[in-house]
Amino acid sequence: MRPTTGRGWARGRGWGAGRALTGPLAREQGWLGRREAGGERREGPGTGGQASEGRGGRKLAWTRQGEAKDGGLLEQLRGGCGGLGGGWQACPGRPHAPRVPAARTLREMDGVGRTERGAPGGPRRGRRPRSGGAGGGPAAHKGAARRGDSAGGGGMSAAAPSPAAGAAPDAAPDAAPDAARGREAVASAYQRFEPRAYLRNNYAPPRGDLSSPDGVGPWKLRCLAQTFATGEVSGRTLIDIGSGPTIYQLLSACTHFEDITMTDFLEVNRQELGLWLREEPGAFDWSMYSQHVCLIEGKGESWREKERQLRARVKRVLHIDVHQPQPLGAGNLAPLPADALVSAFCLEAVSPDLPSFQRALDHITTLLRPGGHLLLIGALEESWYLAGEARLVVVPVCKEEVMEALVRSGYEVRDLRTYIMPACLQTGVDDVKGIFFAWAQKKEGV
């Protein structure tokens, strides 16, 4: 979903039942290990690979056979932003993020890949404040300073955020004008966004090849299917924040929610969604994704029935601006607060800096009821991506920053996984290093 105010789309989107998994889904659990072939990690309240029940949710580490295994504690997770694998230096040019206490590393029984889990809500040491100017990391927005089409995220308002929006505490008092200019640049850049070019870059082969379980597409679909299959993320209403031109992120959700709202900042993306929802000629073909979701869910449902159900349950497609305290605007048609939110590749893509990312997360959190769930997918350490003529700047984030932002916005992090983008999928359309998937639950009283 890219744009939501720019972007929410995606290149894409835990499981735990406390028992062995069988059937097609078990075969799909082939776990993404090697760095050169793609890999996955998880973090959550569970420790030591034990399936943990209760507030922390059920967490399982899956082997290639789809069985829950206690991999044993092998090593203490090192802090900082280098969570994507040994030797990879994340958050370049920035102070290292503090260590995450009590985190553990588990290695799968077959030695392929590994899973990380930690204590998402654990205490964190202080960090050096960072500039709230119109640039994410030091190198993230150099292009934006040189030319207007290099500014990152998609359409968002230039208005300064409301104090009620929970402005990030590390934003300097004089940063508001710079942040506003950064959002203006982001909004301007997204006017050149081309939905079909974005879809070709990320949802057609090689990234759109779903035949390999190590691919980024199957990984995102598994994350979503597994989380919804727990039965904990359910209700009546769901809002997809920054849908962009994609629908795959809702294929598992539509079984559990009868009223779905899709949103995007850009009219061209809302039009692209309308083509698919109305089954009009020329709409993007998502049938391979629908078939793959039916396979991993293992319910015997046909892909045509899956698509029919999703079309029937999407009730509206609305404009959204995540940089406004009321992202959907006053008098919107969506039933609020929602029981769940989904957002993919949106917040980091439309935020000129990390404080803006935090405020955008605060804003969308107001749309969610206390106790409701947020499923968040995004890019790790990405600074730019292409969508046709548009070269869009992204604020680079690492997994520790994602976790910290969720905690600050009042969430309990139930699951956090990361995927390393293999060399074969680094196609020159962006500089993404990996993908994160977070399942978080809004605390009562927030």
C-alpha positions as CSV (number, residue, x, y, z in Angstrom):
1,M,0.0,0.0,0.0
2,R,2.0,2.8,-0.7
3,P,0.4,6.2,-0.4
4,T,-1.7,6.9,2.5
5,T,-0.8,9.9,2.6
6,G,1.3,8.3,0.4
7,R,1.9,4.8,0.6
8,G,0.5,1.9,2.0
9,W,0.9,-0.9,-0.4
10,A,3.2,-3.2,-0.6
11,R,5.5,-5.5,-1.7
12,G,3.7,-7.1,0.2
13,R,2.1,-8.7,4.9
14,G,2.2,-14.9,13.8
15,W,0.9,-18.3,14.1
16,G,0.5,-20.1,17.1
17,A,-1.9,-22.7,18.1
18,G,0.3,-24.6,20.5
19,R,0.1,-27.7,18.3
20,A,1.7,-29.2,15.3
21,L,0.5,-27.9,12.0
22,T,-0.5,-30.2,9.2
23,G,-1.8,-30.0,5.7
24,P,-1.0,-27.5,3.0
25,L,-0.3,-24.7,5.5
26,A,2.3,-26.9,7.2
27,R,4.0,-27.4,3.9
28,E,3.9,-23.7,3.4
29,Q,5.8,-23.0,6.6
30,G,9.1,-23.7,5.0
31,W,11.1,-21.2,6.9
32,L,13.1,-18.6,5.2
33,G,16.6,-18.9,6.4
34,R,19.8,-18.2,4.6
35,R,20.7,-14.6,4.1
36,E,21.3,-15.0,0.5
37,A,17.9,-16.9,0.1
38,G,15.8,-14.7,2.3
39,G,15.2,-15.1,6.0
40,E,12.7,-14.5,8.8
41,R,12.9,-13.5,12.4
42,R,10.3,-13.0,15.0
43,E,10.1,-11.1,18.3
44,G,7.4,-11.3,20.8
45,P,6.8,-11.8,24.5
46,G,7.6,-15.5,24.3
47,T,11.2,-16.6,25.1
48,G,13.3,-19.5,24.4
49,G,11.2,-20.8,21.6
50,Q,8.6,-22.0,24.0
51,A,5.0,-21.5,22.9
52,S,3.7,-18.9,25.2
53,E,0.0,-18.4,26.0
54,G,-1.9,-15.6,27.6
55,R,-1.3,-11.9,27.2
56,G,1.7,-12.4,25.1
57,G,-0.2,-14.4,22.6
58,R,0.7,-17.8,21.3
59,K,4.1,-17.8,19.6
60,L,5.6,-20.7,17.8
61,A,8.8,-21.2,15.9
62,W,8.1,-23.3,12.8
63,T,10.3,-25.8,11.2
64,R,10.1,-26.7,7.5
65,Q,7.7,-29.5,8.4
66,G,5.4,-27.0,10.0
67,E,5.8,-28.3,13.5
68,A,6.4,-26.2,16.6
69,K,9.9,-26.8,18.0
70,D,11.7,-25.6,21.0
71,G,15.0,-24.6,19.3
72,G,16.7,-24.0,22.6
73,L,18.4,-20.8,23.7
74,L,21.5,-20.3,21.6
75,E,22.6,-16.8,22.1
76,Q,21.7,-13.4,23.5
77,L,20.4,-11.1,20.9
78,R,22.7,-8.1,20.4
79,G,21.2,-4.7,20.6
80,G,21.3,-2.0,17.9
81,C,19.7,-2.0,14.6
82,G,21.6,-4.9,13.1
83,G,18.6,-7.2,13.4
84,L,18.7,-8.3,9.8
85,G,21.5,-10.7,10.1
86,G,25.1,-10.9,11.1
87,G,27.4,-8.5,9.5
88,W,24.7,-6.3,8.1
89,Q,24.9,-2.8,9.5
90,A,21.5,-1.3,9.9
91,C,20.7,2.4,10.5
92,P,23.8,3.7,8.8
93,G,25.0,7.0,10.1
94,R,22.8,7.0,13.1
95,P,23.3,6.3,16.8
96,H,22.7,2.7,17.5
97,A,19.4,1.9,19.0
98,P,19.5,0.6,22.6
99,R,19.6,-3.1,23.2
100,V,16.4,-5.0,23.7
101,P,16.6,-6.7,27.1
102,A,15.8,-10.4,27.5
103,A,15.8,-11.1,23.7
104,R,16.8,-14.5,22.6
105,T,17.9,-16.1,19.4
106,L,16.6,-19.5,18.4
107,R,17.9,-21.6,15.6
108,E,15.6,-24.0,13.7
109,M,16.2,-27.6,14.2
110,D,17.2,-28.1,10.5
111,G,19.7,-25.2,10.7
112,V,18.0,-23.2,8.0
113,G,17.1,-19.7,9.1
114,R,16.5,-18.5,12.6
115,T,13.8,-16.8,14.7
116,E,14.3,-14.0,17.1
117,R,12.0,-13.2,19.9
118,G,12.3,-10.6,22.7
119,A,10.3,-8.7,25.2
120,P,8.7,-6.0,23.1
121,G,7.5,-3.9,26.0
122,G,10.8,-4.1,27.9
123,P,12.7,-1.1,29.2
124,R,14.9,0.8,26.8
125,R,17.9,2.9,27.4
126,G,17.9,6.5,26.4
127,R,19.0,7.5,23.0
128,R,20.5,10.6,21.5
129,P,17.7,12.9,20.1
130,R,17.6,13.1,16.4
131,S,16.7,16.0,14.2
132,G,13.0,16.5,13.3
133,G,13.9,18.1,10.0
134,A,12.7,17.1,6.6
135,G,15.0,14.1,6.3
136,G,15.0,10.7,7.8
137,G,18.5,9.3,8.1
138,P,21.5,11.3,7.1
139,A,21.4,10.0,3.5
140,A,17.7,9.4,3.3
141,H,16.6,12.7,1.9
142,K,19.7,14.1,0.2
143,G,17.8,13.8,-3.1
144,A,14.8,15.7,-1.7
145,A,17.1,18.7,-1.0
146,R,18.2,18.7,-4.6
147,R,15.0,18.1,-6.4
148,G,11.3,18.1,-5.6
149,D,10.5,14.7,-7.1
150,S,12.8,12.9,-4.6
151,A,10.8,13.5,-1.5
152,G,9.4,10.2,-0.3
153,G,5.8,9.4,0.8
154,G,2.6,10.1,-1.1
155,G,0.0,12.7,-0.4
156,M,-0.1,14.2,2.9
157,S,-1.1,17.5,4.4
158,A,1.5,20.1,5.2
159,A,-0.3,21.2,8.3
160,A,1.6,21.0,11.5
161,P,0.5,18.1,13.7
162,S,-1.9,18.7,16.6
163,P,-0.5,18.4,20.1
164,A,-3.2,15.9,20.7
165,A,-1.7,13.7,18.1
166,G,1.0,12.6,20.5
167,A,4.0,14.3,18.9
168,A,7.1,12.3,19.2
169,P,9.1,13.5,22.2
170,D,12.4,13.5,20.3
171,A,11.2,16.2,17.9
172,A,12.9,19.5,18.5
173,P,10.6,22.5,19.3
174,D,11.8,24.4,16.2
175,A,11.4,21.3,13.9
176,A,7.7,21.9,13.0
177,P,8.4,24.2,10.0
178,D,11.0,21.8,8.6
179,A,8.7,18.8,9.1
180,A,5.9,20.7,7.4
181,R,8.1,21.4,4.4
182,G,9.2,17.8,4.4
183,R,5.5,16.6,4.2
184,E,4.9,19.1,1.4
185,A,7.8,17.7,-0.6
186,V,6.5,14.1,0.0
187,A,3.0,15.1,-1.1
188,S,4.4,16.8,-4.2
189,A,6.5,13.8,-5.1
190,Y,3.6,11.4,-5.0
191,Q,1.7,13.3,-7.6
192,R,4.0,11.5,-10.1
193,F,3.3,8.1,-8.6
194,E,2.3,5.5,-11.2
195,P,0.3,2.6,-9.8
196,R,0.9,0.2,-12.7
197,A,4.7,0.8,-12.6
198,Y,4.6,0.1,-8.9
199,L,2.7,-3.1,-9.4
200,R,5.0,-4.3,-12.1
201,N,8.1,-3.6,-9.9
202,N,6.7,-5.4,-6.8
203,Y,3.9,-7.8,-7.7
204,A,5.1,-9.2,-11.1
205,P,8.1,-11.6,-11.2
206,P,10.6,-11.8,-9.8
207,R,9.1,-10.3,-6.6
208,G,5.7,-11.5,-7.6
209,D,6.9,-15.1,-8.1
210,L,5.0,-17.1,-5.5
211,S,6.4,-20.5,-6.4
212,S,9.3,-20.4,-3.9
213,P,8.5,-20.4,-0.2
214,D,11.6,-18.3,0.3
215,G,10.1,-15.4,-1.7
216,V,9.0,-12.1,-0.2
217,G,5.4,-12.6,-1.5
218,P,4.8,-16.0,0.2
219,W,6.4,-14.6,3.4
220,K,4.0,-11.7,3.6
221,L,1.0,-13.9,2.9
222,R,2.0,-16.4,5.5
223,C,2.5,-13.7,8.2
224,L,-1.1,-12.5,7.6
225,A,-2.7,-15.9,7.2
226,Q,-1.0,-17.2,10.3
227,T,-2.0,-14.2,12.4
228,F,-5.6,-14.3,11.4
229,A,-5.8,-18.1,11.9
230,T,-5.1,-17.6,15.6
231,G,-8.7,-16.3,15.9
232,E,-7.6,-13.4,18.0
233,V,-7.7,-10.8,15.3
234,S,-11.4,-10.6,14.5
235,G,-14.5,-8.5,14.8
236,R,-16.9,-6.6,12.5
237,T,-14.9,-3.6,11.2
238,L,-11.4,-3.3,9.7
239,I,-9.6,-0.4,8.1
240,D,-6.8,-0.8,5.7
241,I,-4.5,2.2,6.1
242,G,-2.9,3.3,2.8
243,S,-4.1,0.5,0.6
244,G,-2.3,1.9,-2.4
245,P,-3.2,-0.1,-5.6
246,T,-3.0,-3.5,-3.8
247,I,-5.6,-5.9,-2.3
248,Y,-3.5,-8.9,-1.3
249,Q,-3.1,-7.7,2.3
250,L,-6.9,-8.3,2.8
251,L,-7.2,-11.8,1.3
252,S,-7.0,-13.5,4.7
253,A,-8.7,-10.7,6.6
254,C,-12.0,-10.8,4.7
255,T,-12.9,-14.1,6.3
256,H,-12.9,-12.5,9.8
257,F,-14.4,-9.0,9.1
258,E,-17.7,-8.2,7.4
259,D,-17.1,-4.4,7.0
260,I,-13.8,-3.4,5.4
261,T,-12.7,0.1,4.6
262,M,-9.9,0.6,2.1
263,T,-8.1,4.0,2.0
264,D,-5.4,5.9,0.1
265,F,-4.3,9.5,-0.3
266,L,-4.0,9.3,-4.1
267,E,-6.9,9.3,-6.4
268,V,-5.1,7.2,-8.9
269,N,-4.7,4.4,-6.4
270,R,-8.3,4.6,-5.3
271,Q,-9.3,4.4,-9.0
272,E,-7.0,1.3,-9.4
273,L,-8.7,-0.4,-6.5
274,G,-12.1,0.4,-8.0
275,L,-11.2,-1.4,-11.2
276,W,-10.5,-4.6,-9.3
277,L,-13.5,-4.2,-7.0
278,R,-15.9,-3.8,-9.9
279,E,-14.2,-6.5,-11.9
280,E,-13.7,-4.1,-14.8
281,P,-11.5,-4.9,-17.9
282,G,-7.9,-3.9,-17.4
283,A,-7.9,-4.5,-13.6
284,F,-4.7,-5.9,-12.2
285,D,-4.8,-9.7,-11.9
286,W,-4.5,-10.8,-8.3
287,S,-5.6,-14.4,-8.9
288,M,-2.2,-15.9,-8.2
289,Y,-2.2,-14.2,-4.8
290,S,-5.7,-15.4,-4.1
291,Q,-4.8,-19.0,-5.1
292,H,-1.7,-18.9,-2.9
293,V,-3.7,-17.7,0.1
294,C,-6.3,-20.4,-0.3
295,L,-3.4,-22.9,-0.5
296,I,-1.7,-21.8,2.7
297,E,-5.0,-21.5,4.6
298,G,-5.9,-25.0,3.7
299,K,-9.7,-24.7,4.0
300,G,-10.5,-26.0,0.5
301,E,-11.9,-22.6,-0.5
302,S,-11.6,-21.7,-4.2
303,W,-9.7,-18.6,-5.2
304,R,-12.8,-17.2,-7.0
305,E,-14.8,-17.5,-3.8
306,K,-12.1,-15.8,-1.9
307,E,-12.1,-12.9,-4.3
308,R,-15.9,-12.7,-4.3
309,Q,-16.0,-12.5,-0.5
310,L,-13.4,-9.8,-0.4
311,R,-15.2,-7.7,-3.0
312,A,-18.5,-8.1,-1.0
313,R,-16.9,-7.1,2.2
314,V,-15.1,-4.0,1.1
315,K,-17.8,-1.4,1.7
316,R,-16.0,1.8,0.9
317,V,-12.7,3.3,-0.5
318,L,-11.9,6.6,1.2
319,H,-9.3,9.3,1.1
320,I,-6.9,9.4,4.0
321,D,-4.1,11.6,5.3
322,V,-2.1,10.0,8.1
323,H,-0.4,13.3,9.0
324,Q,-3.7,14.7,10.1
325,P,-5.0,14.2,13.7
326,Q,-8.2,12.9,12.1
327,P,-6.7,10.9,9.2
328,L,-10.1,10.2,7.6
329,G,-11.4,13.7,8.0
330,A,-14.4,14.9,9.8
331,G,-17.7,13.3,8.9
332,N,-16.2,10.3,7.2
333,L,-18.3,7.3,6.4
334,A,-16.2,4.6,8.1
335,P,-17.6,3.1,11.3
336,L,-15.3,4.1,14.1
337,P,-13.5,3.0,16.2
338,A,-12.5,0.0,14.1
339,D,-11.9,-3.5,15.6
340,A,-8.6,-3.8,13.6
341,L,-6.2,-2.0,11.3
342,V,-4.0,-3.3,8.6
343,S,-1.3,-1.2,7.0
344,A,1.5,-2.2,4.5
345,F,4.4,0.0,3.3
346,C,2.7,3.2,4.2
347,L,3.9,5.1,7.3
348,E,7.6,4.9,6.5
349,A,7.0,5.8,2.9
350,V,5.1,9.0,3.6
351,S,7.0,10.3,6.5
352,P,10.0,12.7,6.0
353,D,11.6,11.8,9.3
354,L,11.2,9.5,12.3
355,P,9.2,11.9,14.4
356,S,6.7,12.2,11.6
357,F,6.5,8.4,11.4
358,Q,5.7,8.3,15.1
359,R,3.0,11.0,14.8
360,A,1.5,9.2,11.9
361,L,1.3,6.0,13.9
362,D,-0.3,8.0,16.8
363,H,-2.9,9.4,14.4
364,I,-4.0,6.1,12.9
365,T,-4.1,4.6,16.4
366,T,-7.1,7.0,17.2
367,L,-9.1,5.0,14.6
368,L,-8.7,1.7,16.6
369,R,-10.7,0.7,19.6
370,P,-8.8,-0.1,22.9
371,G,-8.0,-3.8,22.7
372,G,-8.1,-3.8,18.9
373,H,-5.3,-5.1,16.8
374,L,-2.9,-3.6,14.3
375,L,-1.1,-5.6,11.6
376,L,1.8,-3.5,10.2
377,I,4.1,-4.3,7.3
378,G,6.9,-2.1,6.1
379,A,10.3,-1.7,4.6
380,L,13.5,-2.0,6.7
381,E,16.3,0.4,5.9
382,E,14.9,1.6,2.7
383,S,15.7,5.2,1.6
384,W,14.0,5.3,-1.9
385,Y,11.9,3.4,-4.4
386,L,10.7,3.9,-7.9
387,A,7.1,4.1,-9.2
388,G,7.4,5.1,-12.9
389,E,8.8,8.6,-13.2
390,A,8.6,9.1,-9.5
391,R,11.7,8.5,-7.3
392,L,10.3,8.5,-3.8
393,V,12.2,8.9,-0.6
394,V,11.5,6.7,2.4
395,V,12.5,7.3,6.0
396,P,14.8,4.3,6.9
397,V,13.7,2.4,10.0
398,C,15.1,-0.6,11.7
399,K,13.1,-3.1,13.8
400,E,14.0,-1.6,17.1
401,E,12.6,1.8,16.0
402,V,9.4,0.1,14.8
403,M,9.1,-1.7,18.2
404,E,9.8,1.5,20.1
405,A,7.2,3.5,18.0
406,L,4.5,0.9,18.6
407,V,5.2,0.9,22.4
408,R,5.1,4.8,22.4
409,S,1.8,4.8,20.7
410,G,0.3,2.5,23.3
411,Y,0.6,-1.0,21.9
412,E,1.6,-4.3,23.3
413,V,3.7,-5.9,20.6
414,R,2.5,-9.5,20.1
415,D,4.8,-10.5,17.3
416,L,7.6,-8.9,15.3
417,R,9.2,-10.7,12.4
418,T,11.8,-9.6,9.8
419,Y,12.6,-10.9,6.3
420,I,16.0,-10.3,4.7
421,M,15.6,-9.3,1.0
422,P,17.8,-11.8,-0.9
423,A,20.1,-10.6,-3.7
424,C,17.9,-12.2,-6.4
425,L,15.0,-9.8,-5.4
426,Q,17.1,-6.7,-5.3
427,T,16.1,-5.5,-8.7
428,G,17.2,-1.9,-8.7
429,V,13.7,-0.5,-8.1
430,D,14.6,0.4,-4.5
431,D,17.3,-0.1,-1.9
432,V,15.2,-2.0,0.6
433,K,17.2,-4.3,2.9
434,G,14.3,-6.2,4.4
435,I,10.7,-6.3,5.4
436,F,9.1,-6.3,8.9
437,F,5.7,-7.7,10.0
438,A,4.3,-6.5,13.4
439,W,1.2,-7.7,15.2
440,A,0.4,-5.2,18.0
441,Q,-2.6,-4.8,20.3
442,K,-3.8,-1.4,21.5
443,K,-3.8,-1.3,25.3
444,E,-6.9,-0.5,27.2
445,G,-7.1,3.1,28.3
446,V,-5.1,4.4,25.3
